[in-house]
Amino acid sequence: EMNAIKPLRKQDIITKVVGNETILYSSGKRVIHVLNHTAKLVWDLCDGSHPIEDMERAMRAKFSFSAECDVEKDVLEMLDDFAKTGVLEEKNAQHKEV
C-alpha cells in the first residue's frame, strides 16, 4: 500500500542550497541531484516519519496548486526520481519499474 511508505533519505547525502536550488551530493562529494523548491520540500520530509499524504498536504499548504491538480502524482514522481538517483534508503524506496 503506497500510503504506508514513509520515505527515508540516506544519511550520507550532503545538502547544499545555492540560490533557489538545492544540490544533493554523495559522501564522495559528487553532485547527484539538483532539486527545485518543490522537490526540496519533499526531500525535507523524507525523514522516515512522513507518509506520502503528509507530503501532499505540505505541498498544498506551501505552494498554490489548484484543487484539481494531482499533487500526489507529482510527489510520487519526485520520490521515484529520488529512488532512481539512489538517495533514499532501499526499503523505503518503492521503486516502480517503468
PyMOL commands that set and color helices and strands:
alter all, ss='L'
color gray80, all
select helices_A, chain A and resi 2-4+37-44+52-62+71-85+90-92
alter helices_A, ss='H'
color red, helices_A
select strands_A, chain A and resi 14-18+21-25+31-35
alter strands_A, ss='S'
color yellow, strands_A
deselect
rebuild
show_as cartoon
